[in-house]
Amino acid sequence: MNKKELFDLIIEKFLAVPGMDEIINEHIEVKAKSLTAEEAIGVTERKDYPILTGTDVMIEATYKGVKGQAFTSAPADFTGTLSDILKLDYMNDDQAAGLLVATINAVLGSMGICDRMVHCRNEGPKMCGIEIGDYVKEKYADKKILVVGYQPSIIENLTKRGLNVRALDLDPKNVGFERCGIVIEHGVDDMDDAKEWAEVILCTGSTVCNGTIVDYLDTGKQTYFFGTSLAGVAALLGLPRLCCADEYNK
């Protein structure tokens, strides 16, 4: 599957949701805005989350009072209808995919189809890392774990538990440097070797926004997607998620 096929499938599944025809044909306003780091995750103990270092920006769509968020490196503000969102150029406009993903999260969340669409705040990322670390340790203590995307709390809690971990990222401030007890590897150059090595993959859901999630959909390995960005798409495509946002988003 390539990026175009991915977004074609996402839109097809979205439009097939019961009742979506009536919603699409109505004039419904979807407002998206970029959030500051503090608006997105509050005040955290760690200061090396990508949203705090300027690597990613969170956008937030609101539909019928329900919020849906997405991490993206190409943020944009947008006001329009659902139909307008679906007509955007996802292949050539980097901002379009983030708008679509946030909107899907808000709309499907309002329909009760997905949950955990809003990022945890303050101590939430720390506690999420602890819970995911405990979960992986319990189920996969003897497995090789690959983390895709620099989420320091998750990586640190895996390495602290003595697990065999590798991590991929694209931020030059991380790649080649030791972080959380391991050296972060290049998300493109080292990807094939890391995927071959891994037995379990934890992949950031924000990969859906740039389409690189396609590299982790059919690996033949046990794969989990973490974070809020993939909430709606995971529900549409049946992808397993690890996310504690409902517990820690206050």
N, C-alpha and C positions, 0 to 999 in steps of 0.2 A: 504494500500500500504506500502511495506517495502522498504528499501534502494535499494536492487537489482532491484525490480520492477520499482522503480523510474528511475534509470539510464538506464535500458532497454528501458523504455518509452521515455526518453530524446533522446537516440541514435536512436531509431526507428523514432521519429519525425524529428530529424536532417537529417537522411538519406533520408527521404521522401520529403524534400524541393526540388522543381523543379530545375533541373540542378545539383543537388548534386552528382549524379553518375559520371558526367564528371569531377567534381572537385576532387572527391575521387580518381579517377583513374589516375589523373595527378600527377607528382612529384612536390608537393607544400611544401615549407619549412615553418614551423611555429616556430617562435622563442618566447620562454617565458623567462622572467627574473623577479627576485624579485626586487621590488622597495624599496628604502629607504623611511622613513616617509615623508621627505621633498619632494621627487620626487612624492609621491602619493597624498598628500593633501596640500603641500606648508607650509606656516607659518601661523598658526592659533592662534586666541586669547585664546581659550581653550586649555589646555594641557592634557585633560583626555580622548581623543578619543582612542579607543582600539589600533589603529595603532601606536599611540604615546607612549603608555604604554608598548608596546611589546607583547600584547596579540595576535594580528593578524598581518599578513604580506600580502601585496598586490602583486600579480603577474600580469604580463602584457604580453599578446600575441599580436603579430603583423602579420596581414595577408593582403597582397597587400596594405601596408601602413596604414591600419586601425587598431586601437588598441582596445583590449578588456581586461578588468581587472576582477580580482576576489580576494576577501578577503579569506584568508585561514590560518589555524594554522599550516599547513604543506606545506611550500613553496618549490618550486623546479624550477630549470632551465631545459629547454628542447629544443632540436632542432630536428625536424623530419618532417614527413608528417602528413596530416590529418588522413590517414589510421593508422599510428603508434599511434596517440593519442587515436583513438577509440579502439585499442587493449590493452590498459593499464588495470590493475587489479583494478577496482574501489572499489571492496569489501574489499580488503586486503592491498591496498596501499593508505594511506591517501593523498599522494601527487597527485595521479592520478586525483581525482575529481576536484581539483583546476585547474589543467592543462586543463582538458576537458571544464570546465565552461568558463575559460578565452578565450579558443580557439573558442568555440561556439559564444561567444560575438563578437570576432573579425570577424569571418567569416560571421555571419548573419548581422553584422553591415555593412560590405563591400557590402552586397547584398541589403541593405536597408530594411531589415526585422525587425531589432530592432534598438533602439537608446539609448542614455544616457549610454554608455558603459565605460566612463572614469570619474573617481571621481572628484567632484568639489574641488577647491583648495582655500587656503588662507581664505578669509571671506566666501567662499561658504558654508561650513558646518553650520556656524552660520545662514546665510540667509535661507538655506534649512530648518533648524529647525523652523525658524519663519514662513515660508510659510506653512509647514506641520501643525504647531500649529494652524495657522489661518484656514486652510482647515478643520481640525478635529473639531475645535470649532464651525465653521459655520454649519457643517453637523451633528455633534454628541454631542452637548453641554450637553445633559442630559443622555448620555450613559456611561457605564463602559468601560474604555479603557485599554487594555493590550498591553504593548510594549515588544517584544521578542528580546533581544539583547541590550546591553548597548550602546545606542547612546545618549550621554548626552544632545546635543542641542535639539533633539526632545523631550526627557523626560522633560527637563527644560521648554520648551515652552508649553508643555501640562499642567504641574502643575501650571505654572505662570498664565495660563488662567482659573484656578479654576476647571479643569476637574478632574474627578474621575479616577485616574491612578494607575495601578500596573505595575511592570517591572520585567522581568526575565533575568538572566545572569548566566554564568558558571564560571566567573573569581572570584576566592576566594578573590581577592582584593576589589571586589564590593559586593558580596553576604553577606547579613546580615548587611550591612552598609547603612547609609542614604546618598543618592546621589540625588541631584536635587529636594529635598523636599520630597522624599519617600524612604523607605527602599527597597533595591534591593533583590528580592527573588531568590531562587535556580531554575535554569532552568530545572532540572529533578525532584527534590523532591517536588516542589511546582507547577509543570506544570499542573497537572490534575485539581487541585482546582482553579488555575488561569484561565484556559480555561473555566471551568464551570461558573465561576463568570463573565467573560468578555462578553460584547455585541459587541465590535469592537476590532479587533486584528491588531496591526501593527507589522509585523515580518521582521527582517532583512533578506535580500535576500541571505546573505552569508551562511544561514542554508542549502542551496542547496549543499554546498561543503562537509559537513559532513553527509548529508542525513537526518538531523533532521527536515528538512522542511516537511517531511511526516507527522509530528505531527500536522501540521497547514494547511493541504490541504483540509481536509474534516471535519471541526469543526462545520459546520452549522452556524457559526458566520460570519459577514461581516469582511473580512480579506484583508489587503493590505500588499504588500511586498515593503520594501524601500531599496534604494541603487542601486548601479550599477552592483553588482555581478550577479543578476538574469535577466539581460537585455534579453539575448538570450533565456534562458529557459522560461521566462515569455511569450515571443512571441510564443514559440513552444507550451506551455501548456495553453495559454490564462489566465494567472494569472494577477490580477490588481497590478499596481505598483504606488508608490509615490516616485518621484525622480525629483530633480531640476538640475541635473548635466549639462544639456545643457545650463543653464543660468549662471552657476557659475564655469565652469571648466577652466577658463583662469588663 
